Amino acid sequence: MNDLSAPEPVLEIAVGTVILIVVIFVHGAGIRAINQRFSKSWIRVNSTTPHWRLNLLLTLTIASLTVLHFAETLIWAIPIYVRGFIPSLRDSYYYVLQSYTTLGQGNISLPDRWRLIGPIIAMSGLFTFGWTGSVLVSIMTEFGKLDRVRAKGQKGRTSDKTDAGP
């Protein structure tokens, strides 16, 4: 059998695991940097901070998380392209995005000898999307706390007006 048709599952899993670890490390470092930037901005937020500033902070945080995921998928796509498993970088990136999001409906596939990489890419997407989801829950919890503080402040001002009488 030639080299391309002889599957070596241990090699596939080893290569996939190394890239998976790199992606998870990059995600951790990226999440930490994004979270630090959010925290530095959040400490300046108070009950009088304009809504547009809060919305901008949320938008920038979500955009940063999105860019992080695109960078991570590029970490998968480049070796697949460079090794010639998929002949164009665009198609390689398309394949990785299909696998990473666990959609997996693409018409592009890896050579049979390397097909175990696809599920490992999906595992990395599951890990990183789950982690991103937990970060967003944490961030939205902070927004919820601020909304409660603002609601209490408005309730106090409304009761002052109604208690004052005519």
N, C-alpha and C positions, 0 to 999 in steps of 0.2 A: 504494500500500500504506500501511496505517496504521503508526504508530510502533511498536506492539507486535508486529507480525508481520514487520517488516523486520530480519532478523538482521544484527548488526554484530560479526563475530567479533573484530576488533581491539579494540573497546570491551570486549567480554566478557573477553577475555584481559587487557587492561590493568587493568580493575577487579579481576578475580580475582587478578592478580599483586600489586597494591597491598595487598589484604587478606592475601594469602599472606605477604608480607614483614612486615606488622604481626604476624601470628600467629607467625611464626618468631622475630621480635624478642622478643615477649612470652615465648615458650617459652625462648629463651636467657636472658633476664633471670630468669625463674622458676626454671629449672634451676640457674643460678648461685646464687640465693638459697637454694634447697633444699640444694644441695651445700655451701654455706658453713655452713649450720645443722648439717648432718650432720657436717661436719669438726670444728666446734667441740664437738659432743657426743662425737665419736669420740675426740678426744685425751684425754678423761677415762676412756676404757675401758681396762681392763687385764685380766689373766687372772683376777682375782677378782670382776669385775663380775658381778652376778647376771644369770641368763638372762632374767628378766622385764624388766630394764632394756634389754637388747639387743633383745628382741622388741618392746618399746614403741618404741624408736628406729626399728627397721625399719618398724613399722606407721605411725608418724607420717610417715616419709619417703615411703612408698608412698601414704598418704592425701594428702600434699601434692602428689605427682605427679598423682594422680587429679584433685584440685581444679584443678590447672593445666590439664589437658586439658579439663575442663568449662568453664573460663573461655575457653579458646581457641575452643571450639566456639560459645560464646555470641558471641564476636567475629564469627563468620561469620553466626550466626542473626539478630542484631539488624538489620544492613543489609537482609537478605533480607525480613524482616518490615516494616521501616520503609518500604521501597520498594514494598511491596505485592505482591511476587512470590509470596508465600505469605501468605494472609490472617490467620493467627493465629501468635502467637509460639511457642506449643506445637508447632504443625505445622512451623513454620520450624525450630525446634530439632530436632525429630524428623528432618526431612529432612537437616539438617547432620550429625547423629550417624550417620545411615545412610551418608552420603557419606564422612565423616571416617574412619570405621572401614572403609571400602571394602566394606561389606556391600552397599549399594545395592539392597536388595530392597523398599524402601518403596513405598507406593501414592501418595505425594505427590511431585510433580515441579515443577520450575521452568518458567516459560513458555518456549516454544521459543526465543525471542529471547535468553534468558539460560542456556540449558542447558549451555553450556561451563563455567559456574561449578562445577557438580557435580564434574567430574574435577579441577578445581583444588583444591577442598576435599579431595578424596581425596589429592592430592599432599601437601597440608599435613599430613594425618594420617599418611601414610607417613613424611615427614620427622620429624615430632615423635615418633611412636611409636618410630622407629629410634633417635632421640637419647635418648629415655627408656630404651629397652632397654640402650643402652650405659652409661648412668648406673647402672642397676640391676646390670649385670655388674660395674662398678667397685666398687659398694657391697658386693656379695656376695663379691667377692674379698677385701675387708677382713675380712668375717665368716669366710671360709675361713682366712685367716692366723691370726686369733684362735683358731679351732677347733684348728688345728695346734699352736699354742703351748700351749693347754689340754691337748691330747692328750699332748704331750711331757711336760708337768708331771705328768699322771696316770700315765704310763708310768714316770717316775722314781720316783714314790711307790710304785707297785706293785712295782718291782724292789727298792726299799729294803726292803720288807716281806718279799719272798721271799728276798733275800740275807741277811737277818738270821738266818735259821735258826730252829729251835724255841725 
